[in-house]
Amino acid sequence: MPHCDNCNNHVSRRFQTVFADDEGNLLACPSCSPNAGIAESSRDRSSRGESAE
């Protein structure tokens, strides 16, 4: 099962697919980081042309 690399809490596969980096690292989740911070990180990555897949 996927988990947050920061706090080791379980996350869904869908969450991992959307928010993990290209190597599959998931540095934050709703349990250890505010949702706004996660969304901003995803937007920043998208604006740099990085894929969220």
Secondary structure as GFF3:
##gff-version 3
##sequence-region A 1 53
A	DSSP	alpha_helix	13	19	.	.	.	ID=ss1
A	DSSP	alpha_helix	35	47	.	.	.	ID=ss2
###
